[in-house]
C-alpha cells in the first residue's frame, strides 16, 4: 500500500512538472510573439511615414523631415536645376536624409536592445516621367526575447520586413514634363493632326450635349 501511495505521488509530481513546463513555455511564447507583432507594426508605421514625408519634402532638399519647414537661407544652397541631375548626388542627398529619419525612428521606442543601422534601409526613387514614386523598404533582424529557450519554436533572430510607397508631389516637374511631351507631339505633323481631329470631335460632342 505504501509503495502504491509513493508511486501515485511520484506520478502527480511528474504531471505537475510537465504542466508547469508547458505553461511556462506558453507564457514565454506569448511574450515573444507579442513583442514581434509590436515591432512589425512599428516598422510598418515608420516605413509608411517615411515614404509620405519623403515624398512631401522631395521637391526641396533642405526641407525638414519632421516639420516640412524650409530654414532661412537654405534657398541659397539649392540647385534650381537639380532635377537634371536627379540620378546622382542630388538624389543621394535626399535618400540619405530619409534614411537618417528612418534610422532615428527605428532606434527609438524599442522593447529590446537591438541597434539598427542604415544597412537595414533601402530607399528607391522611380521616375515615370510624368510623376515619381518613392519606395521605402526596411529589413531588420529582431532578437526575440527568450530566443534561446524558444529556439525550437521561433527563429532567432526573427526576420521582419516592411515596405511602403508614396507619390512624389512635384507640380513644377509634372507641368514641365507635360509641356515637354506636348512640344514633342506638336513637332510631329501626323500626331499633331490626330490630336487636333480628336479635339474637334470632343468639341462637337460637347456642343451636341449642351444643345448648341
Helices and strands as residue ranges (DSSP letters): H 2-57, G 74-77, G 82-85, H 89-106, G 118-120, E 121-127, E 132-142, E 158-167, H 171-187, H 189-210
